[in-house]
Amino acid sequence: MAFARITKVAAAAVMAAALSASSAIADDVVRIGGVANYGPVLPVKAALALGLFEKAGVEVEFTNFAGGSASMEGLAAGEVDLINYFPPGLALAKRRGVEATIVSSGTLTPKGWHIVVKKDSDISSMEDLAGKQIGVTSNGSTTDFFALWVAEQSGGEMTRVPLGGAGLVPNLLSGNVDAIVAYPPLSYKTLGSGDGKSLVHLGEAMDPNLPDVWIASDEIIAENPDGLQKALVGLYSAIVYMQNNPEWSIDFISSETGLEKDIATEEYNNTFKGLSSDGMLKEEWVSASMSLGKLAGLDDLPPASEMYTDAFVPVEAIDP
């Protein structure tokens, strides 16, 4: 009988330990969302391939969204915990009651983003775009806010036409719009093919404005900060690995996106080498990004100081 009692106690202890371990594992599941073939998001896939999330002690589930706005909607709906997006887009979501915060930076300036016109277009400057139509992916997207910046630079009104990512180039070539806001790698493909020409490289023309950041729900920040931190460790460790291993990275970019090697190399040299390696944030960068929202007439946006937290940065990378 004594043995039976000891066995029951031992079994209960094992069960309790198993349940505790299961709970700990569940707490460290982080759901990441973004556009899978978009340069700043690809390190998530790289981290999965390299086993970096597992090494950091977190399980990551990735959801592919059609665009930044769709990613924000997924975060708002509780479908994901961490997304790649643009500060003014988050500000708009906050106005609707979405509780989320910037936790780390992606790129500082929009490297590889171009305003593209047809190769035979007589448009030669941003001033020439006044009164013209410019294609963007969707209303409230990063491309939309960049189009507003271009309109301000042109000194006149422009019509922004939402076309979706897949519709940008076809509508430019057919003459439905006069220019498009082309993001990488779409910009590299369009310019490389000779179908379009760059009117302006936004990565060189614009001041630092955080074209992409990592945004977490306030729920995971409050309830699972450890899991979130581990997810960021895996993510930025992949970025560091890719920046230090160009041959592996270019092959990975090409295989994941279907890009030809020369375009994948362009993507690597422009986008990946420009990614933050530790996620550091500065209030002035967030503020500069928020100023783009004011171009849309959004005057009641949250101050930059309420848009981000630096509690999770700098992120210290680990090796695969």
C-alpha positions as CSV (number, residue, x, y, z in Angstrom):
1,M,0.0,0.0,0.0
2,A,2.9,2.3,0.9
3,F,4.4,1.6,-2.6
4,A,1.0,2.4,-4.2
5,R,0.8,5.7,-2.4
6,I,4.3,6.6,-3.4
7,T,3.6,5.6,-7.0
8,K,0.5,7.8,-7.0
9,V,2.4,10.7,-5.6
10,A,5.2,10.3,-8.1
11,A,2.7,10.0,-11.0
12,A,0.9,13.2,-9.8
13,A,4.2,15.0,-9.6
14,V,5.2,13.9,-13.1
15,M,1.8,15.0,-14.4
16,A,2.1,18.4,-12.7
17,A,5.5,18.8,-14.2
18,A,4.3,17.9,-17.6
19,L,1.4,20.3,-17.4
20,S,3.7,23.0,-16.2
21,A,6.2,22.4,-19.1
22,S,3.3,22.4,-21.6
23,S,2.1,25.7,-20.2
24,A,5.6,27.2,-20.5
25,I,5.8,26.0,-24.1
26,A,2.4,27.5,-24.9
27,D,3.5,30.8,-23.3
28,D,6.4,30.9,-25.7
29,V,4.5,30.5,-28.9
30,V,4.6,33.8,-30.8
31,R,2.6,34.3,-34.0
32,I,4.3,36.6,-36.5
33,G,2.6,38.1,-39.6
34,G,3.8,39.9,-42.7
35,V,4.3,39.8,-46.4
36,A,6.4,36.6,-46.8
37,N,8.4,37.8,-49.9
38,Y,9.0,41.4,-48.6
39,G,12.7,41.9,-47.8
40,P,12.4,43.0,-44.2
41,V,10.1,40.1,-43.4
42,L,12.2,37.4,-45.1
43,P,14.5,37.1,-42.0
44,V,11.6,35.5,-40.2
45,K,11.7,32.7,-42.8
46,A,15.5,32.6,-42.5
47,A,15.3,32.3,-38.8
48,L,12.9,29.3,-39.1
49,A,15.2,27.7,-41.7
50,L,18.3,28.2,-39.5
51,G,16.6,27.0,-36.3
52,L,17.2,30.3,-34.6
53,F,13.8,30.7,-33.0
54,E,14.1,27.2,-31.5
55,K,17.6,28.0,-30.3
56,A,16.3,31.2,-28.7
57,G,13.7,29.1,-26.9
58,V,10.5,30.1,-28.7
59,E,8.1,28.5,-31.1
60,V,7.1,30.8,-34.0
61,E,4.1,30.5,-36.3
62,F,4.2,32.6,-39.4
63,T,1.1,33.9,-41.3
64,N,1.5,35.4,-44.8
65,F,-0.6,38.5,-45.4
66,A,-1.3,40.3,-48.7
67,G,0.1,43.6,-47.5
68,G,0.9,45.8,-44.5
69,S,-2.7,46.9,-44.0
70,A,-3.9,43.3,-44.0
71,S,-1.1,42.5,-41.4
72,M,-2.4,45.3,-39.2
73,E,-5.9,43.9,-39.5
74,G,-4.6,40.5,-38.5
75,L,-3.0,42.0,-35.4
76,A,-6.1,43.9,-34.5
77,A,-8.2,40.7,-34.8
78,G,-5.8,38.8,-32.5
79,E,-4.7,36.5,-35.3
80,V,-1.0,37.4,-34.8
81,D,1.2,38.9,-32.1
82,L,3.9,40.6,-34.0
83,I,3.9,42.2,-37.5
84,N,6.0,44.3,-39.8
85,Y,4.4,47.6,-40.8
86,F,4.7,51.4,-40.9
87,P,4.3,53.8,-38.0
88,P,1.6,56.0,-39.5
89,G,-0.4,52.9,-40.3
90,L,-0.2,51.9,-36.6
91,A,-1.3,55.4,-35.6
92,L,-4.4,55.0,-37.8
93,A,-5.1,51.7,-36.1
94,K,-4.7,53.2,-32.7
95,R,-7.3,55.8,-33.6
96,R,-9.7,52.9,-34.1
97,G,-8.8,51.5,-30.7
98,V,-6.2,48.9,-31.7
99,E,-3.8,48.4,-28.8
100,A,-0.3,47.8,-30.2
101,T,3.2,49.3,-29.9
102,I,6.4,49.5,-32.0
103,V,9.0,47.3,-30.3
104,S,11.9,47.5,-32.8
105,S,13.1,49.0,-36.0
106,G,13.5,47.4,-39.4
107,T,15.0,49.9,-41.9
108,L,15.8,53.5,-41.4
109,T,15.2,54.8,-44.9
110,P,13.2,53.3,-47.8
111,K,16.2,51.7,-49.6
112,G,15.1,50.3,-52.9
113,W,11.8,52.1,-52.9
114,H,11.4,54.1,-56.1
115,I,8.8,56.3,-57.8
116,V,8.7,54.6,-61.2
117,V,7.3,55.9,-64.5
118,K,7.1,54.2,-67.9
119,K,10.4,54.0,-69.8
120,D,9.1,56.3,-72.5
121,S,7.4,58.7,-70.2
122,D,8.0,62.5,-70.6
123,I,7.8,62.9,-66.8
124,S,11.3,63.8,-65.6
125,S,10.8,65.3,-62.1
126,M,8.5,65.2,-59.1
127,E,7.1,68.6,-60.1
128,D,5.9,67.0,-63.3
129,L,3.7,64.6,-61.3
130,A,1.4,67.5,-60.1
131,G,-2.1,66.7,-61.3
132,K,-1.2,63.2,-62.3
133,Q,-2.3,59.7,-61.1
134,I,0.0,57.6,-59.0
135,G,-0.5,54.0,-58.2
136,V,-0.3,52.7,-54.6
137,T,-1.1,49.2,-53.2
138,S,-3.9,50.3,-50.9
139,N,-5.3,53.3,-48.9
140,G,-3.4,53.8,-45.7
141,S,-0.5,51.6,-46.8
142,T,3.2,52.6,-46.8
143,T,3.0,53.2,-50.5
144,D,0.1,55.6,-49.9
145,F,1.9,57.7,-47.4
146,F,5.0,57.9,-49.6
147,A,2.7,59.0,-52.5
148,L,1.5,61.8,-50.2
149,W,5.1,62.9,-49.6
150,V,5.7,62.9,-53.3
151,A,2.6,65.0,-53.8
152,E,3.9,67.5,-51.3
153,Q,7.3,67.6,-53.1
154,S,5.6,68.1,-56.4
155,G,3.8,71.2,-55.1
156,G,0.4,70.1,-56.5
157,E,-2.5,67.7,-56.0
158,M,-2.1,64.1,-57.2
159,T,-4.7,61.3,-57.4
160,R,-3.6,58.2,-55.5
161,V,-5.0,55.0,-57.1
162,P,-5.1,51.8,-55.0
163,L,-4.2,48.9,-57.3
164,G,-2.8,46.2,-55.0
165,G,0.8,45.0,-55.3
166,A,0.1,42.8,-58.3
167,G,-1.7,45.6,-60.1
168,L,1.0,48.3,-59.9
169,V,3.2,47.4,-62.9
170,P,0.3,46.3,-65.3
171,N,-1.6,49.6,-64.7
172,L,1.6,51.6,-65.2
173,L,2.4,49.9,-68.5
174,S,-1.2,50.2,-69.7
175,G,-1.2,53.9,-69.0
176,N,-3.9,53.8,-66.4
177,V,-1.6,55.6,-64.0
178,D,1.3,57.9,-64.7
179,A,3.6,56.6,-61.9
180,I,3.7,54.0,-59.2
181,V,5.3,53.7,-55.7
182,A,7.4,50.6,-56.3
183,Y,8.8,48.7,-53.3
184,P,11.6,46.1,-53.3
185,P,11.9,43.6,-54.9
186,L,9.1,44.8,-57.3
187,S,11.2,48.0,-58.0
188,Y,14.3,46.0,-58.9
189,K,12.3,43.7,-61.3
190,T,10.6,46.7,-63.0
191,L,13.8,48.7,-63.4
192,G,15.9,45.7,-64.3
193,S,13.5,44.7,-67.1
194,G,13.6,48.1,-68.6
195,D,9.8,48.5,-68.4
196,G,10.1,51.4,-66.1
197,K,12.6,54.1,-65.1
198,S,13.2,55.6,-61.7
199,L,12.0,59.2,-61.2
200,V,13.4,59.3,-57.6
201,H,14.9,56.8,-55.2
202,L,13.1,57.4,-52.0
203,G,15.8,55.8,-50.0
204,E,18.1,58.7,-51.0
205,A,15.6,61.5,-51.2
206,M,13.8,61.1,-47.9
207,D,15.1,61.7,-44.4
208,P,15.1,58.8,-41.9
209,N,11.5,57.8,-41.4
210,L,11.3,54.1,-40.5
211,P,9.6,52.7,-43.5
212,D,9.1,49.4,-41.7
213,V,9.1,48.6,-38.0
214,W,8.1,45.6,-35.9
215,I,4.8,46.1,-34.0
216,A,3.5,43.9,-31.2
217,S,0.1,43.7,-29.6
218,D,-0.1,45.3,-26.2
219,E,-1.5,41.9,-25.0
220,I,1.7,40.0,-25.7
221,I,3.9,42.8,-24.4
222,A,2.0,42.6,-21.1
223,E,1.3,38.8,-20.9
224,N,4.3,37.2,-22.6
225,P,7.2,39.7,-22.8
226,D,9.7,36.8,-22.5
227,G,8.3,35.0,-25.5
228,L,8.3,38.3,-27.5
229,Q,11.9,39.0,-26.6
230,K,13.0,35.5,-27.7
231,A,11.1,36.0,-31.0
232,L,13.0,39.2,-31.6
233,V,16.3,37.5,-30.7
234,G,15.6,34.8,-33.4
235,L,14.6,37.5,-35.9
236,Y,17.6,39.8,-35.5
237,S,20.0,36.8,-35.2
238,A,18.8,35.8,-38.7
239,I,19.4,39.4,-39.9
240,V,23.0,39.4,-38.5
241,Y,23.6,35.9,-40.0
242,M,22.4,37.1,-43.4
243,Q,24.4,40.2,-43.4
244,N,27.5,38.2,-42.6
245,N,26.8,35.4,-45.1
246,P,26.0,37.0,-48.5
247,E,26.3,33.9,-50.6
248,W,23.9,31.9,-48.4
249,S,21.6,34.9,-48.2
250,I,21.3,35.5,-51.9
251,D,20.6,31.9,-52.5
252,F,17.9,32.0,-49.8
253,I,16.3,35.2,-51.2
254,S,16.3,33.7,-54.7
255,S,14.7,30.4,-53.6
256,E,12.1,32.0,-51.3
257,T,11.0,34.7,-53.7
258,G,11.7,33.2,-57.1
259,L,13.8,36.1,-58.0
260,E,16.6,35.7,-60.5
261,K,20.1,35.8,-58.9
262,D,20.9,39.3,-60.2
263,I,17.7,40.7,-58.7
264,A,18.2,38.7,-55.5
265,T,21.7,40.2,-55.3
266,E,20.2,43.7,-55.7
267,E,17.7,43.0,-53.0
268,Y,20.5,41.8,-50.7
269,N,22.7,44.7,-51.3
270,N,20.0,47.4,-50.9
271,T,17.5,45.9,-48.5
272,F,19.2,43.4,-46.3
273,K,22.4,45.3,-45.7
274,G,20.3,48.2,-44.7
275,L,18.3,46.3,-42.0
276,S,18.8,47.2,-38.4
277,S,20.9,44.5,-36.7
278,D,19.7,45.2,-33.2
279,G,16.3,46.9,-33.6
280,M,17.3,50.1,-31.9
281,L,14.7,53.0,-32.0
282,K,14.9,56.7,-31.6
283,E,12.0,59.0,-30.9
284,E,13.0,61.4,-33.7
285,W,12.8,58.6,-36.2
286,V,9.3,57.7,-35.1
287,S,8.4,61.4,-35.1
288,A,9.7,61.8,-38.7
289,S,7.6,58.8,-39.8
290,M,4.5,60.2,-38.0
291,S,4.9,63.5,-39.9
292,L,4.0,61.6,-43.1
293,G,0.6,60.9,-41.5
294,K,0.0,64.6,-41.1
295,L,0.3,64.9,-44.9
296,A,-2.9,62.9,-45.0
297,G,-4.6,65.5,-42.8
298,L,-4.3,63.3,-39.7
299,D,-3.8,65.9,-37.0
300,D,-5.0,64.0,-33.9
301,L,-2.4,61.2,-34.1
302,P,-0.7,60.0,-30.9
303,P,2.7,61.7,-30.1
304,A,5.7,59.7,-31.1
305,S,6.6,59.0,-27.5
306,E,3.4,57.0,-27.1
307,M,4.0,54.9,-30.3
308,Y,7.0,52.8,-29.2
309,T,8.8,51.1,-26.4
310,D,12.6,50.6,-26.2
311,A,12.2,47.8,-23.6
312,F,13.1,45.1,-26.0
313,V,16.1,46.7,-27.7
314,P,19.0,46.5,-28.4
315,V,18.5,42.9,-29.3
316,E,21.6,40.7,-28.8
317,A,22.1,38.2,-31.6
318,I,22.9,34.5,-31.2
319,D,24.6,32.1,-33.7
320,P,22.7,29.4,-35.5
